[in-house]
Amino acid sequence: MNNPNDQIKKIVILGGGSAGWMTAAMLAKQLEQSCTITLVESNQIKTVGVGEATIPPIQNFNRILGITETEFLSACNGTIKLGIQFENWKQKQHTYMHPFGRFGADFDYMSFPYFWMKQQLTGAQQPLQEFSLAWHLSQSNKFITPSSDPTSLASNFDYAYHFDAGLYADFLRTYAEKLGVVRIEGKVANVFNHPDNGFISGLQLEDNQEIKGDLFIDCSGQRSVLMRQNLNVPFHSWSHLLFNDSAIAVQSTHTKMLQPYTRSIAHDSGWQWRIPLQTRMGNGNVFSSQFMTDEQGLDCLLNSVDGKVLTEPNKIKFETGRLNSFWDKNCVAIGLSAGFLEPLESTGLHLIQSAIMRLIRLMPNKDCDQLSQSLYNKETELEYQHIKDFIILHYKATERDDSEYWQHCKGLEIPDSLKQQIELFKQFGHLDVHEKDLFKQDNWLAVLTGQGIMPAKIAPIVTHKNNLDIEKTFDVMQKQFQQITMNATSHEMYLAKHCPYRPKR
Ligand SMILES: Cc1cc2nc3c(=O)[nH]c(=O)nc-3n(C[C@H](O)[C@H](O)[C@H](O)COP(=O)(O)OP(=O)(O)OC[C@H]3O[C@@H](n4cnc5c(N)ncnc54)[C@H](O)[C@@H]3O)c2cc1C
């Protein structure tokens, strides 16, 4: 029998960035006032101020919180995201998209991409992205919500959002406070630990106030005040694999129609993002200090920004990697305090979301048992490893060698897991993907084929399939994609309809 005295009664969250408020909101919703939740944040320490492009599971996070799309888009200056357009990654002047959702539709009980690969290997030219409805819609600046009819091609795509991370944190703060979360303003000056087991017992603020708790969640960003500074959990660096270590972000005015996708534009020493919000554009440059100084990085960004720059440059330094354990004693790290992977596939907020849901599933008693802790750490570690491999793929699968930076990428020794994935794909087009993986077959295919990697041979199971029959099926699909796109509304119209309180440009 469960003993109520064993149960966690007080949760303390340190940090009020996206990680802190996402955690506070979801815990308050799911724990239904079975314990108190206190969030400590300091106005003296700014949040990282970026993190505006997401991936489709964010819809689920909002759905669980009971937040409607209209409320969310209106409050957070949000727009629709149908994928990421990668420019200059395979070669200069080359563009491909990693769209959200599936490619084509399966037929003859076979996965669609095998038929597409067969056609390509027998001379067809049509890029894979042209079999994605998300791609068709994005190229026309249009949007519809996916159909709930599983037999329709219009059910086969997905979407996410771009939004203002600061507004999202404010929105979730209001939500969490309504559910009883108590916010305390103050800077942590000291952390107390139990002398017998090293568990954290309380946080002392600069004004000497002490905040006691049973479970502590470290959302203190790169400072990692509890996990790295207090509990001395080591950091495992991946900077030898992903060597970018700098970013600069600025906001600017819009000059064009709102595009429903993120742009990732590679340059000689890194890449830039363009994230369109309703009232402004988010721009950033991600680069390596080995190949570009901060001054050059800023020039590179400012010289390519369309529109008027609205903000001072936000310069951020980072190291790619993650903690050796994400849960130690009675403390769990969520957000930048747990690790960092560059935002090439917009996975930062997703890592927060999945950490929160994992913690809720494995919520311990006060003793923070080893078995739950080990499972939590194992699952989180696998998630980081998987995303890391997927990001490295973009740097490895390139034909670019036109600068020292890209030559360095070419020479990188990549993890065995990624090597095996690429080799497996190069043989017959198979991929090793698992149910819990964030990136599935179609995600890998988008990047592999988008950057020019193709299998050497047709998968034996489709060799005997008739090419003319395949072509006919492809033609029917293309006509349907075109028809659905023609009937869709423009992205701007969709926002106007769904954001009655839409901020003015
Ligand atoms: C360049 C860059 C681009 C990114 N782009 C994306 C993207 O497009 N999509 C995406 O999903 N993710 C992105 N991310 C990741 C995303 O920004 C973060 O995952 C997210 O913002 C979470 O940050 P955080 O809350 O962990 O930390 P922060 O925002 O840094 O918040 C830390 C909080 O801790 C508090 N704090 C710290 N120390 C103390 C103390 N001693 N006492 C009291 N309070 C304290 C601070 O006041 C603050 O409230 C990006 C990250 C970077 C660096």
The ligand as an SDF file (V2000), in Angstrom:
LIG
                    3D

 53 58  0  0  0  0  0  0  0  0999 V2000
   20.7620   30.0030  -30.1950 C   0  0  0  0  0  0  0  0  0  0  0  0
   19.6260   29.1420  -29.7360 C   0  0  0  0  0  0  0  0  0  0  0  0
   18.5140   28.9670  -30.5670 C   0  0  0  0  0  0  0  0  0  0  0  0
   17.4660   28.1420  -30.1600 C   0  0  0  0  0  0  0  0  0  0  0  0
   16.4150   27.9370  -31.0020 N   0  0  0  0  0  0  0  0  0  0  0  0
   15.4430   27.0640  -30.6520 C   0  0  0  0  0  0  0  0  0  0  0  0
   14.3470   26.8060  -31.5130 C   0  0  0  0  0  0  0  0  0  0  0  0
   14.1970   27.3950  -32.5720 O   0  0  0  0  0  0  0  0  0  0  0  0
   13.4350   25.8990  -31.1080 N   0  0  0  0  0  0  0  0  0  0  0  0
   13.5300   25.2430  -29.9180 C   0  0  0  0  0  0  0  0  0  0  0  0
   12.6770   24.3970  -29.6180 O   0  0  0  0  0  0  0  0  0  0  0  0
   14.5420   25.4980  -29.0720 N   0  0  0  0  0  0  0  0  0  0  0  0
   15.4890   26.3830  -29.4000 C   0  0  0  0  0  0  0  0  0  0  0  0
   16.4990   26.6430  -28.5420 N   0  0  0  0  0  0  0  0  0  0  0  0
   16.4750   26.0530  -27.2010 C   0  0  0  0  0  0  0  0  0  0  0  0
   15.5150   26.8780  -26.3220 C   0  0  0  0  0  0  0  0  0  0  0  0
   15.8120   28.2470  -26.4250 O   0  0  0  0  0  0  0  0  0  0  0  0
   15.6320   26.4430  -24.8580 C   0  0  0  0  0  0  0  0  0  0  0  0
   15.5050   25.0500  -24.8030 O   0  0  0  0  0  0  0  0  0  0  0  0
   14.5350   27.0670  -24.0510 C   0  0  0  0  0  0  0  0  0  0  0  0
   14.4870   28.4570  -24.2040 O   0  0  0  0  0  0  0  0  0  0  0  0
   14.6850   26.7170  -22.5830 C   0  0  0  0  0  0  0  0  0  0  0  0
   15.5790   27.5220  -21.9090 O   0  0  0  0  0  0  0  0  0  0  0  0
   15.6350   27.3860  -20.3410 P   0  0  0  0  0  0  0  0  0  0  0  0
   14.3030   27.7300  -19.7830 O   0  0  0  0  0  0  0  0  0  0  0  0
   16.1930   26.0540  -20.0180 O   0  0  0  0  0  0  0  0  0  0  0  0
   16.7230   28.4470  -19.8870 O   0  0  0  0  0  0  0  0  0  0  0  0
   16.6510   30.0830  -19.7950 P   0  0  0  0  0  0  0  0  0  0  0  0
   15.7500   30.6620  -20.8140 O   0  0  0  0  0  0  0  0  0  0  0  0
   18.0650   30.4810  -19.8180 O   0  0  0  0  0  0  0  0  0  0  0  0
   16.0330   30.3370  -18.3590 O   0  0  0  0  0  0  0  0  0  0  0  0
   16.7820   30.1930  -17.1800 C   0  0  0  0  0  0  0  0  0  0  0  0
   15.9970   30.7250  -16.0030 C   0  0  0  0  0  0  0  0  0  0  0  0
   16.6930   30.4210  -14.8080 O   0  0  0  0  0  0  0  0  0  0  0  0
   16.7340   31.5530  -13.9600 C   0  0  0  0  0  0  0  0  0  0  0  0
   17.9330   31.4710  -13.1070 N   0  0  0  0  0  0  0  0  0  0  0  0
   19.1780   31.0850  -13.4610 C   0  0  0  0  0  0  0  0  0  0  0  0
   20.0040   31.1400  -12.3860 N   0  0  0  0  0  0  0  0  0  0  0  0
   19.2460   31.5380  -11.3440 C   0  0  0  0  0  0  0  0  0  0  0  0
   19.5150   31.8130   -9.9680 C   0  0  0  0  0  0  0  0  0  0  0  0
   20.7410   31.6660   -9.4440 N   0  0  0  0  0  0  0  0  0  0  0  0
   18.4980   32.2240   -9.1910 N   0  0  0  0  0  0  0  0  0  0  0  0
   17.2510   32.3970   -9.6820 C   0  0  0  0  0  0  0  0  0  0  0  0
   16.9380   32.1730  -10.9800 N   0  0  0  0  0  0  0  0  0  0  0  0
   17.9300   31.7590  -11.7950 C   0  0  0  0  0  0  0  0  0  0  0  0
   16.7370   32.7430  -14.9030 C   0  0  0  0  0  0  0  0  0  0  0  0
   16.2490   33.9120  -14.2630 O   0  0  0  0  0  0  0  0  0  0  0  0
   15.7780   32.2270  -15.9980 C   0  0  0  0  0  0  0  0  0  0  0  0
   14.4490   32.5120  -15.5970 O   0  0  0  0  0  0  0  0  0  0  0  0
   17.5370   27.4990  -28.9000 C   0  0  0  0  0  0  0  0  0  0  0  0
   18.6220   27.7110  -28.0550 C   0  0  0  0  0  0  0  0  0  0  0  0
   19.6640   28.5250  -28.4600 C   0  0  0  0  0  0  0  0  0  0  0  0
   20.8180   28.7420  -27.5430 C   0  0  0  0  0  0  0  0  0  0  0  0
  1  2  1  0
  2  3  1  0
  2 52  2  0
  3  4  2  0
  4  5  1  0
  4 50  1  0
  5  6  2  0
  6  7  1  0
  6 13  1  0
  7  8  2  0
  7  9  1  0
  9 10  1  0
 10 11  2  0
 10 12  1  0
 12 13  2  0
 13 14  1  0
 14 15  1  0
 14 50  1  0
 15 16  1  0
 16 17  1  0
 16 18  1  0
 18 19  1  0
 18 20  1  0
 20 21  1  0
 20 22  1  0
 22 23  1  0
 23 24  1  0
 24 25  2  0
 24 26  1  0
 24 27  1  0
 27 28  1  0
 28 29  2  0
 28 30  1  0
 28 31  1  0
 31 32  1  0
 32 33  1  0
 33 34  1  0
 33 48  1  0
 34 35  1  0
 35 36  1  0
 35 46  1  0
 36 37  1  0
 36 45  1  0
 37 38  2  0
 38 39  1  0
 39 40  1  0
 39 45  2  0
 40 41  1  0
 40 42  2  0
 42 43  1  0
 43 44  2  0
 44 45  1  0
 46 47  1  0
 46 48  1  0
 48 49  1  0
 50 51  2  0
 51 52  1  0
 52 53  1  0
M  END
$$$$
